[in-house]
Amino acid sequence: MAQWHSLQQLDSAYLQKVDELYFGEDFPMAVRHYLSSWIESQDWEKASRDVSVASILFQNLLENLDIQYSRFGQESESFLLQHNFRSFKQNFQATYQDNPREMAFIISKLLMEEKNILNAVLLAQEVQNLQVQPNPMETESQQDVQKKILELKSKVLDMEHHVKSLEEQQDEFDFKYKTHNLEGHTEQERKEEMRVLQDLLNKLNESRKNLLVGIQNILAIADALLVSLVREELVDWRRRQQKACIGAPENVCLNQLEQWFTVNAECLFHLKKILKKLEELCAKVTYDGDPFKTERPALQKRVDQLLTDLLQSAFVVESQPTIPLGKGPLALRTNVQFSVKTRLLVKIPEMNHLMKVTAMIDKDVQQVKGYRRFNILGTNSKALNMAESTSGSMVAEFRHLTLKEQKAGCGGKGSNDGALSVTEELHIISFEALFERHGLSVKLQASTLPVVIISNSSQQQSAWASVLWFNMLCTDPKGLSFFSSSPVATWPQLSEMLSWQFLSVTKRGLNKEQLRMLAEKLFGRQLSYENCRLPWARFSKENFQNNNFSFWAWIDGIRTLVKSYLEDLWNEGYIMGFVSKGKEKTLLKKQQHGTFLLRFSESCKDGAITFSWVDHFSNGKSNVRTVQPFTKNDLSQIPFVEILRNFQILVDENVPENPLKFLYPNIPKDDALWKYYAENDADGENPYKKYIKTKLIIVTSDKSNDVQSAQSTDTINDSLATPDCPGDALPQSTGCATQNEEAPPVTEAMQLTPSDELVNDPWLSNIFPQNHIDLDNTDFFHQDLDDNSVYPVGIDSSSIEDHPFTSEFFCSNPLPTPVTTVTTPTHFNAVGYDQSPLLLHY
């Protein structure tokens, strides 16, 4: 219960991670919430390894669900929860009854991820605490602010003592003035008393003037401090927040600013009380030319104005609008909930829960034809409170707001028929609150950075491009017409932003060499790229390098691939990434035999990665080979590290060998990758070699209709994507092995048919372990245009021409029909797809 309770106290950014953790249907969040105490007291990690323990915990879970179901039955307003828990129990029984270890593994993993989130929060808090301490790396302006803060607090404290002294001085004068006319005093004594009273009054008048001068000095310090906070520190923080929204590793913690704003406000409120005290003193004792009468009202007005300016500036949007599972902040989608958090940078405990914050959208935007309008749905009013912040700050966090597009006048939805596209149309969400305290009434307003609003997930990539471009180039938070005439980006600006995209989803950005390679792709070879500029259209709209997608679409696809499947290798710096094919060959030919490097495909929109290696021959020649790129579909089935680990080709005498020896420039492959290899199973075998068990056969025949066939062994499904390097690429495919028996000739066409027979051929099992070729994919076959022969892709016929092939296709899994047909009887000869015998498999 303690862990779950701690999670509920987190800020929205971390709560969003918790929401994403329970986004699926494997284990409902409601069950986690209501059974949290029992769940956290069990050893789920042990249960995931011991089926008997898992079975016991599974039955206990079902019993606890029944108990909770009964509790809901006693509550009149829990009908829906009662229904849900009945469904949860039925789903658990249907899913985990036969495999309770799977349920235990899921719960154990969820609990571990929760701990990781809490550890991340603790680490962030430690970093913030370190940042609050005096830092020798503070900027000069921050040091100046700190000096003014200390000076202001010291002078206000001194002013308090001066007021007390003045009050005592005034009481003395007041007492003597009221008693100087008493009877019994001689005329001489009265004259002396009047002289003393005059001296006391003169001193009182001087003290009052000095005190007012002191207040004016304090107000000057407070004014200068406010200017520094609002025009420098707050502006700098807003810019850092802009950059952080697009992935920059900026410090956007508000604790230091909050401390400065709070101290300034406390001093001004204290000064306001002092001026109120002076008004009371003036009411007791006044005289002609009393400075309290003439100067105090102006000082009071100035204090109120400073407080008004400070409070209005202190109301900010701490966390910009964000939707779950989005690419980043400020890209919103209609009918999808988003969260946003406001914060008042002045801690006023007595105002806790007293100030209502109301959210609205496009409040001050003029009506323009084609500009869409939206309504905010959900609870759009909330009180500033100190409970939702771990540091006790005054925050109002909106977690369940939704945007809905307004209907046009004709009754349909509004439409964007202006010059800008939907993803270039910018909107602003604003917040209002009213501060009323100490005789002061101040209207507070805060606005988000411009947001892009889409209605379909397919627009998310373009929307994020707009968010990146705006926040990279524009410092006007209300520049809604930015894309009407979007400025160009310099290469230094663009390269920094591109590096942030990778740094924000991994632990590593783009290095100088990778950025230079990207600059070369955009601008060609140049001595310096400092003055190169890229327009908005070339970044996000125009086709990139004769592909049917933009430069940003290509980068975003690679970024997503790295985040999902390649993060470990990327963090280690093992992926060279953006090297060109020509540069790749130049680099590899200088390295030792078997050296390979990893780079991204240049022709895949959704991101793909490939590898190339160098072979050196005894005649002094070298050959660089490249496999077809692996897409996210491939990597979702087999980790890329396992592909590198088990990749093999056929060498002399059909012996399989892994050609990948050294990761560029000279790191032994296993030394670089061993810690990411999959753990061996109980039999010591690689689990990925048993991922899919399938039997295949490839069929062909010679030109005289002498048909031969062969049967392959168990295989794993490989990707057959379009080669990234035509002419050099080696397809991701498997080879064919033979069984020595003749098949009947085929004169018209050869039909591949499924069979339940399995042939146990030693030659097959030794040479072709566990591979899979999808015969429904016509890319499997390669048509040689010179001799009109059909070859299985990636197979050198010279290595198998002596082995007859059978015409049957054997498969342990049912196949769809009709199956692939080879319509041209052909014959394997010494001409292959690649001149060296190859077998690519895992």
N, C-alpha and C positions, 0 to 999 in steps of 0.2 A: 504493500500500500504506500510505503514511503517513496518508492521510486515513481509510481504513477502520480502521487500527489505532487512531487517535485516537478514532474513534467508539465502539470497543469498550471504551474506558476511562471512558466517561461514566457518570453516575449513572442510576438507573432512570427518572427522569422524562424524561430526554433519550433514553435507549434505547427508551422506549416510542414516542417520535416516530419513531425509526428503524424500529421494527417496523411502525408505521402506514404509513410510506413504502413499505415492501415488502409491504404487506398483500395487494395484488392479485396477478395472475398475469402481468402484462406483462413483468416481469423478475425472476426468482427471486433471493432473498437468497443462496442457496447458490452460484449462479454469481458473484454479486458478491463473495462471500467468497473462493472458491478462485481466481478470476481477478483479484483486486483489483489486483495490481501492474500487470498488462497493461492493465486497463481504465483506470486512472488515468494511464497514459502516452500515451493516444490523444487526438486532438482531435475529440471527438464533436460539439462545437458546429459546427465546419466541415463535418463529415460530414452534419449535419442539413440543410445548405444545398446541398451538392454531392453529386449522386447517384453520381458515379464514386468519390469518396472513401468514401461510405457503402457501396458494393458491395464495395470492397476490405476495409474493416473488418468487414463482415458475414462474408466468407469467412474472414478471420483469426479471428473469433470462433468459427466452426464448427471450425476447426483446433485452436484452444486447448481447446475442449470435448473433441475427440477425444484430445488429449494428456492432459488430466486424467482422462478415462475410462480410458486405458491405465494411468495411475498407480494408480488405484483397483483395477485388476485385479491389481496386484502386492501388494495388502494384503488379508489374509484377512478383515478385519473391515469392509471397505468395499463389500460386495455391494450394499447398499441405495443408497449414494451412486452407485455405478456405474450402477445401474438408473435412478436419477433423472436423471443427466446424459445418458443416452441419450434419455430422454423430453424433456429440455430442448432438445436439438438438433433432434429431430423437430418440436417445437412451434415453434421459431424458424424452421425451414424452411417450415413450413406458413403461418406468420403474416407473416414479413418477407421472404421470398424475392423477392417481386415489388415490395416497397416497403422497401428497406433504410434509406431516410431516416427512416422512422417509428421504426425501432429506434434509430437514432442520436439522434433527438430525445428518445426516452424515457430513454435512458441519460444524455444531456446534462442533462436536467431533474432526474434523480435525483441526479447529482453536484452540481448547483447547490443542491438542497434539503439535501444532506448538509453542504455548506459553510455554509449558513444556520444549521443546527443548531449547528455548531462555533462560528460567530461569536456565536450567542446564549449559548453557554457562556462564551466569553471575556468577553463583556460582563457576564454575571452575576458572574464572578469579579472583574472590575474594580470592580463595585459593592460586592461584599463586602469587598474590600481597603480601599476608601474608608470603609466602615462600621466597620472595625476601628480605623482611625486615630482619635485624639482628635477629638471632634466637639463644637462649641459648643452643638449642639442636644440633647446628652445630657440625660436626665432627672436630677433631683436624686438619685434612688435609685441610678442607674447611676454617677454621680460618687462617691457614698458608697461603693459597692462597690469602685470603682477605688482609692480612698484606703485602704480596708481591705486590699486586695490588696498594695499597696505597703508598708503598715505591717507586714503579716504577714511578707512576704519579708524585710524589713529586720530584724525582731526574731529571726527564725529564724537569719539569718546572724550576728547578734550573739551568739545563744545558742551557736552553734558555737565562737566565740572564747572565750566564757566557760567552756565545757567544757574546752577546751584549757588555759586558765589554771588551772582547778581541778585538772586532771590534773597539771600541773607543781607546783602547790602541794601536792598530796597526795604526789607522789613525794619532794618535799623532806622532808615530815614523816616519811614512811615510812623514808627513808634515815637520818635523824637518830635516829629511834626505835630502829632496829635497831643503831645503833652507839654509843648512849650508855652501854652497860654494858661497853664494852671496858676491859681492864686498863690501868693507868697513869694513870687519872684520879683526882684527889683528890676527897675528899668535897665540898669546896666547888665544884669543877668539875662534879661530878655534879648538885649542887643547881641550879647555874646552867643546866645542860643540861635538867634537868627543867622548870625555869621556861620555858626557850625552847620546849621541846616542848609545854608546856601552852598557851603563846601561839599556837604553830603550830596546835594542835588547835582552839583556840577560833576562830582565823581560818578554819580549814578548815570547821568546823561552820557558821560564819556564811556562808561562801561557798556551802556546800551549801544552806543555807536560802534565800539570795538567788537561787540558780539555780533552785530549785523554785518560788519566787515568780514568777520570770521565765517559767517554763514555764506556770504557771497563767495569767499574763497573755496569753501567746501563745494558749493554749486558749480564753480568753475572746474574743479577736479572731477566732479561727477559728470559734468557735461563732456569733458575731454575723454573720460573713460567710456561714456556711452558712444561717442563718436568712434573710438577705437573698436569697441565691441561690435557696433552695428555696421560700420562702413569698412572695417578691415577683417576682424575675426569671423563675424557671421557671414560676410560675403565669401571669405575664403572657405568656410565650412560648406556653404551652399555649392561652391564649385567642386569641392572634394566629394560631396554627395552626388553631384552630377556624374563625375567620373567613376565613382564607386558603383553607380547604377549600371554602367556599361562594362563592369568587370575590373576596374582599377583597384589595386590593393591599397586603398586610401583609408586613413583613420577618420571615421565619421562619428566617433563617440562624442556625445554632447555633455558629458559630465563636467569637463573643465569649463566649458562655456556656461553651463548651468550654475556652477559655483560662482563665476564672475558676475553673471546677471543677478543672481540671488543676493550677493553681497552688496552690489550697487543698489538694488531695490530696497534692501533692509536699511541701508544708510539713508536713502531718500525718505523712506517711511519714518525713520527715526527723526530726521530733520523736520518732517511734517509735524510730528508730535512736539518738537522743540518750538516751532513757530506757533503751535496752538498754545503752548505754555507761555510764550511771550505775549500772546493776546490776553491771557488771564492776568499776567503781571501788569499789562497796560491798563486793564480794567480796574485794578486796585490803585495804581499810582500813575497819574499822567500829568502833563504840564505843557505849557506852550513850547512848541518846537520839539515835542517828543518824537524821536526818530522811529519809535515803534509804530506810531500812528501813520507816519508818512511813508516809511520804507517797507514795513512788514508785509502789507498786502501784495506788493510787487514780487517780493521774495516767495510768498505763498503761491502765487500764480506760476512762478518759474519752476518751483518744485513739482507742482501738479503736472506741468507740461513735460518735464523730464520723466516723471513716472509714467505718463501716458505714452510717450515715445518708447520708453524702455519696455513696457508691458506689450505694446503692439509689436515691437520687434522680437520679443521673446516667445511669441506664439509661432511655432514652426511645425512643419510636417517632418517627423522624425523618420518614418519608414514610408517610402513611396508606394503607390498602389501596386499590388502584385496578385496574380492569380495562381492557383496551384498548378504545378507541372508546366508552367510557362517557361519561355526562354529567359525571362528576366523581368524586372520591374517595368512599369509604364506601358506595357503592351497588354491591353485588356480585351476581353471578349464579352459580347452581349450574352446575357442569361447565364453567365458563369460568375460565381461569387469571387470577390476580391477582398483583400485586407489592406488597411492603411492605418497609420498611427500618427496622431498629433501630440505635441508636447509643449507645455508652458515652461520656459527655462527659468522660472522663478518659483522656488518652493515656498508655498504659503499653506502650512498645515491646516490653518483654520478655514481655508477655502476648499478643503477636501470634499468632493461630491456636491459642491454648491454651484459650480459653473457648467452649464449645458453647452455642448458643442454640437452644431448642426452642419451636416454635409450637404452640398449642392453642386451642380455641374453647369459650366458655361454661364455663370451668373451675369457677367458683364460683357458677354460676347454679343456683338450686333448681329441682327438677323441678315444673313446673306443667302442668296439663292444657291441651292445645292448643298448647303452646309447642314449636315444631319444634327438633329436634336435628340437628347436622351433624358430619361427619367431615372432617378436613383431609387431602387426598391430595397426593402429591408429596413432595419432600424437605423435611421440616418441621424438620430440624436442621442448623445451619450454624455455623461458627466465626466469632467476631468477628475481623476482620482489618483491616489497614491498606492492603491492595492495592486494595480496591474503592472507595476514596475518593481524590479528587484532592488533598485536604488532609492525607492521612495519618491520618485519624480511625479510631477503632475502630468498624467497622460490620459488620453482618450483613444482607445484602440477599437476601430471598426473592423470586425472580422467577417461579416456576412452581408456585405453590400453587393448589389447586382445592378447592372445597367440594362435598360430596355429602351429600344429606339422608339421615338414618338412617331405616330402616324402622320402622314401628310394630310393636307386639307381635303383631298379627294377620298380619303378613307383608307388608303393603303399605307404601307410603310414609307417613311421618308427615304429619299434616294439621294445619292451623291452624283449630281449631273454637272458639277463645276469643273474647273480646270484641273483640280487635284484628284488623285486617286484616293480610295478609302484609307489606304495605309499612309498617305501623306497628309491627311486631315488631322489636325491637332486639337485637343480639348483640354480643359482645365477643371479639376475638381477643387472646390474651395470649401473652407470651414469658417464658421462664425461662432463667437462666444461673447458674453458680456461680463466684464469684471466690475463688481460693485463692492467697494470696501473703503473704510476710512474717509467717507465723504467723496470718494472718487468713483466715477462711472466711465468705463473705457470699453469701447467696442473693439473686439479683437478679430482679426482676419488672417487666415493662412491659406496658401494655395499649393497644390502639388506642382511638380514639373509637368509640362505638356504630355498628355497620354495619347496613344494611338488606340482606337477602338475598332475591332474587327468582329465579324459575325461567324467566321468559319475558321477551323484550325488550319486549313490550307494557306491562310493568309498570314500565319504567325511568323514565318521566315521574313517576309517582306515588312511586316510591322516592326520586327526587331531591328531590321536594317535601318528603318526610319528613326527609331529610338537611338541607335548608335550614332547616326549621322548628326542628328540634332544636338545631342549632348556632347559630342566631340567638338562641334564648331560654334554653338550658340551659347552665350552667357545670359541672354535675356529670358528669364523664366516665363514670360508671357508673350513670346514671339510666335504667335499662332500662324502667322503668314510666312514662316520660315521657308517652306518648300515652294512658295510661289516664285522665288528666285534664289534657290539654294546656292550657297557659296561652294567653291571647290575646296578640297582638302589637300594640304601639302603632304608629301610623303612622310616627314617626321611625325605629323599628327596621325596619319593613317596607320603607319607601322606600329606606333605605340598602342593604338586602339586594337589592332589585330592581335598583338601579343597578349593584351588583356583578355581576349576571348578565350584563349587557351589557359591562361593563368587562373581564370575564374572558375574553371571546371576541373583543373588538375593542380599540381604543385609547380608547374613549369610553364613559362611563357615561351615565346619564340626568341631564339638567339640571333645574333647579328648575321650569321651566315644564312639562316633560314629567311630572315627578312630581306637580305640582299637578293636571294633567289626569287622571292616574290616580287620584289621591285623590278627585277629583270624581266619577269613574265609580263608585268604591266607596262613597263616603259622601254623595254629593250636594254641592251648593254650600254651603260654610261659610266663615266668616271665617278660621278657623284649624283646622288638622287635627292639631295637636299632641296633643290628648287623644282622638283617634279610635282605636278598637281594632277589630281584625279577628280573629275566632275561626278556629281551624284548619279547621273544616268549610267556612266561606265561602271560604277560600283555596284549598282543594284538592278539595272534594267537591261543593259545591252549584253549580247552574247559574248562569252569569254573564250578566246582562242578557238573560234569556229565551232564551239559547242552550243547546244541549245539551252544553255543556262548561264546565269550571270556570275561574275567573280565572287560576289558575296554568297550566292547559293553553293558554289564549290567550296569555299572556306567553311561555311556553316555545316555542310555535310561532313567534312573532315573533322571539324570540331566535335560534332555529335558522335562520330565513330570513335574518336579518341576517348571521349568521356565514357562511353558505354563499354568499350571492349579493349582499349589499348592503354589505359591510364598508367598501369605499372611500367610498361616499356617506355612510355613517354616521359614519365617522371625520372626514370633512370638516364634519359638522354640517349637511348639506344636507337630512336627513330630519326633518321636524317630528314625524312619528310618531303621537302619541296625541291629536291634535286632534279634537274632535267635529265633526259635519257642520255644526251651526249656527255654531260658532266659526269653522270653515273659511270659510263664506260671508261672515261679518262681516269677517274679515281680508282676503280677496281683493277684495271690492268696494271697499275703500279704496285698492287698488293700481292701477297703470297697466295698460292693455290687454295681455293675454297673460301676465300674472303667474300662475305656477302654484306649487303646493306639493305635497309628498309626504307621505302619511300611511298608516297601517296600517289594514287592514280590521278592523271590529269584529265580523264575523260568520263569520270563517274560523278554524277551530280550529288548523289547521296553519300559520297565518301567511300573510298576503297583503298586498300593497302596491298602492296606487292613486295617481292624481294628479288634481288638479282645477285648472282655470284660469278666468280671468274674461274675459269679452268685454264691452266697452263699446260702446253703439250711439249713433248720432247724435242720437236722441231723448232722450238722457240716461239711458236705462235700462241696467241691467247684468244679465248672466246668468252664473252659475257652473256649469260643467259638470264631470262626473266620469266617468271610465271604470271599467269593471268591474275589480275587483282582479286582480292578477297573482299567481298561486300559484307554489310552487316548481317545479311541472311546466312552467309557462311560462318561468320564469327559467332553468331548466336548458337550454332550447333557445336563447334569445336573451337576452343580458345586458340588464339594466334600462336601462343607459345608452344602449344602441342603440335601445331602444324609445322613450326620450325624444328621442333624436336624430332618428329617422325618422318619428315619429308625424305623421300628416297628416289633414286633413279637406277635404272639397270645399266651396269657397266659390262666389261668383258665377261663372256660366258654367262650372261644373264644373272649376274650376282647383284642383288640390290645394295645400294650404298647411299648414305646421306652425304651430299656434296657440300653441305654447309658446315664449314670448319671454324671460321673466325669471323666474329662480328666486327665490321669496319670500325677502326682501322686494323686492329690486331688482337682483339679480345677473344680468347677461346670461347666458343659458343656456350658450352655447358657452364663455364665459369660465370658468364653473364646472365644466363637464364635459369640456372638450376633451382633457385629459390621460388620460381614461379611455376615449376613443373607440377602437374597434378600428382597427388599422393597415389602410390600403388595400392591396388586392392589386395585382398587376402592371399591371392595366388601369385602376387608379384607381377601381375600383368597390367599394362596400361589400360585404364577403363575406356579411353576413347577408341581403342582398337576394337571394342565390342559394342560400340555405340549403336550401329544398325547392322544386323546380319542379313545379307542379301546375296543371292547367287545370280550372276549375269553371264551372258555369252554374246560375243560379237561375231557377226556372220559376214562373209564375203565370198567371192568366187573369182576364178580367172576369166580371161576373155574368151576361152574356148568352152565356157560353161562347166569347167571342172570345179565343182564346189567343194570347198573345205571349210571346216568350222572348228571352233574351240570353245572350251568352257572355262570360265574364270572362277576364282575362289571367293570366299567371304570378302565383302567390300564395305567401305564407308562412303557415304554420299559426298561427292565433291562438287564444288561450284563450277559451272561451265559458262561463266560470264564472257562477254566480248573482250578479246585481248586488249590490254592497254598499249602494248608495243607490237603491232603487226609486223611480222617478219622475224622478230626476235623472241616473242613471248612463247613460253611453253604452256600449253593448256593444263588446267587442273583436271587430270583424268587418270584413269588406271589403264594398265596394260592388259593383254589377252594371253592366256596360256592355252596349250593344246592338249587334246587327248588323242592318242594314236588309234584312230579308227576312221574309216572312210564313210562319208555320207553320200546319199544318192544325189546325182547331178540335178541342178535346177536350171531350166532353160529360160523361163520368163522372169520370175521374181522370187525372192526368198522371204518367207514369212517367219518372224520371230514369235514363238509361242511359249507361254508359261508351262513349266513342267514341275512335277513334284519330285522327280528323280534328282539325286545328288550324286555326282561322280567324285570319288575320292582319289584324286590323281596326285601322287607325291610331287611330281614336277610342278603342278599348280600350287600346292600348298607351300612349297619352299620358296618359289619365286614371287608369287603374288599374294601376300597375306592381306586379307580383309580390306577390300576396296569395293567401291560401288559406283556404277555408271548409270545415269538416268537415260534409258533409251527413248523415253518420250521427248527428250531434248534433242532436237535435230542437230544442234551444234556439236554433238558428240562425233559426228562423222565429218571427215575432211575430204573434199573432192579435189583430186589432183587434176588440174586442167590440161597437163601435158599428155598423160597416158589414159585419161578417162577412168581412173581407178578411184575407188572409195576406200579410205583408210579410217580406222578408229583414231580419233584425235589424240595426239601425243604418243602414238605407238610407231616405232620404226619397224617397218615390215621386214627389214633385214634380220631382225632378231627372232622372227617367228615364222619365216617362210617355210621352214622344214617341218612345221607342225600342222597336221591337218586340223580343220575346224569342223565341228558338227553344227547343224542348222537349228538346234534347239536352244531355247533360252530358259535356264533353270533359275528359279527364284523361290526363296523360302517364304516370301510375303506375296499376297495376292496382287496381281497387276491389273491395271485398267485395260480395257479393250476398246478399239483395236490397238494392237501394239505396232511398234515401228516396222516398216517394211523396207527392205533394200531392193530397189527396182532395177539396178544395173548390175548384172553379174560381173564381177571383177576378180582380180588376182593380186595377191600381195607380191610385190617385188622389192628390189633393193632401194626403191625410192620412198622415203618416209617424210613425215611432217618436219622432223628435225633430223639432221644427218647422223646424230648419235643416238643409240638406243636409249629410250627414256621410259621410266615408270615413275609417275608422281602419285604418291599415296601417303596416308597417315597411319 
